[in-house]
Amino acid sequence: MELTDKIINKLKELKNSENATEENISSDDTDNLTEKILQKLDEKFPPLPVLRFEPERAENLSVFETKLGGVPYFPKDMEYPLDRTENHKGEPLRLLAQLNFEKLPHIENFPQKGLLQFFCACNDECVYGLDFDDPCSAKSFRVIYHENIIADESRLLSAEDMPKFSGEYGEFPFEGEFILEAGKPERCPLTFTNYMFEDNVSEIYSEVTGNKVKNWYNIDDDILDNINETRNSEDTCIGGYPFFTQSDPRYKDEIKDCNILLFQCTSFTSDDEQDEVMWGDLGVANFFIPEENLKKLDFSKVIYNWDCG
């Protein structure tokens, strides 16, 4: 069962448990009503530019590649990112992903040069550096931007120079490395797991149908299914709107300004099931940043979150 199907079934169970009442909407009207609702939603929340990636297993990738894992681009004269938590202080963080913007198609707000990296803990706690109480705490994850890329590899860390990691596979979402093949820039509409989605869809549904609903659990099942099919983004990507298997952490006032999806990494399994990226039980990881900070290339405030079904 797909992640989105699991979520929608949970919503239906909640809806039934609350003994929700609704008007019966004929199947002939369902598609038209769905289209009207989504059109009004797009007017209120315009689709955002997104660049999607396809991960593909690879070996011995260059330190300059856009990739998951492997040896990072890292100047020898820079301090390598270390864990700052009490239990694992001083342990090296592991490269989750890096993006070489000089080789990627450009999308609005994102850099046109330089290289952006995401590092996470890989210790025996198996939470991949997530701080459940403070998603902005960069003690066990780090986001590093290299504005100017050094071409001379003798000045960069090699595989032999890399620190030894304490964790084994199972204590990180994947082993080895994957190249990230970029597609063409697209537009991504507001996704149904976004914290702004439920109230606004309920309001628009009430307006379009004339059937006042208290929340989106009360929306007609067929329309809810139609919305679900078109309003998710289960992709490894930058930009666009995020996907969650549980809930959006940005409902809190102090982090609502983190409105740009800086990077999203979803679970992935190859057709032969030999290669995989796995966040817990088919989960997803997200990094967010305030739009103004991204424009200034200021990565001092970034939310890191991952969840699973």
C-alpha positions, 0 to 999 in steps of 0.5 A: 500500500502506498504511503498516501493510501495509508494516510487517506485511510486513516483520515477516513477512519477518523471521519467515521469515528466522529460520525460525520454527516455529509450530503451525497454528491453524485459521481458525475459531479465529483470530478468537476467539484474536485477541479473547482476546489483545486483551482481555487486552492492554486489561486490561493497557494500558487504552485512552486518551482521544483526540481526532482531527482532520481537516485541511482546506485553508483560507486566512486563518484566524484566529490563534485557530484550531486549525490547521496552519500559517498565522499563529500566535497570538503576542503582540508583546511575546514573543520569537518562537521562533528556531533555536538550532542552530549552522548556523541560529542565529537563524533563525525557526521556523515554526508547525507546529500550534496547539491552542485548548483553549477551543474543543476538546472536553476529554479527560483530562489535557489543558488546558481553557483556553489555546493550545498551539503547535508550531514547527519549523525549515524550513531547507534540511536538510529534517529539520523541526527533528528532532535525531536524537541528542536528541529532547528538544533544543528547539534547532530545535523549540519547544512554547509554551503560552499559558495566557491568550489575549489577545483584542485582535488589535492586541497580536498579530502579524499576517501583515505582522509575521511574520518571513521564513522561509529555507526553501521548500515541500519544506523543511516538511511542507506549504505554506499552512494547514489547519484542524483539525476535531475529532471527538468524544472516543474511546478508543484501544487500545495500538497495535502500533508502541508499544515496549511492544506486541511483548513483551506481545502475545508473552507474552499469545499464549503464555498464551492459545494454550499455544504459547510464542513467543520474540517476536511474529515467531513469532505466527500470521500470521492473528492478526498480520494481525487485530491489525494491522487493529485496533491502529493509529492513523494519525490527526492527534490528541492523546492516545491511543497513537502510530503510527510507520512505523519504531520508537518512540524511547521504549525508552530509559530516560531518556525512557520517562516521556514517556508522553502523546501530546501531538500527532501529525501524520500525512501526508495527501493529498486525494482530488484530490491537490491538498492534502497534508501529507507527512512524507518518504515518508508519515511521521508526527510525534509529540510526547510529554510526561510525564503529570505535566508535562502536568498541571502545564502544564510543557512544558520536557521534550517529545520530538519525533520523526518518521519515514517508510517 
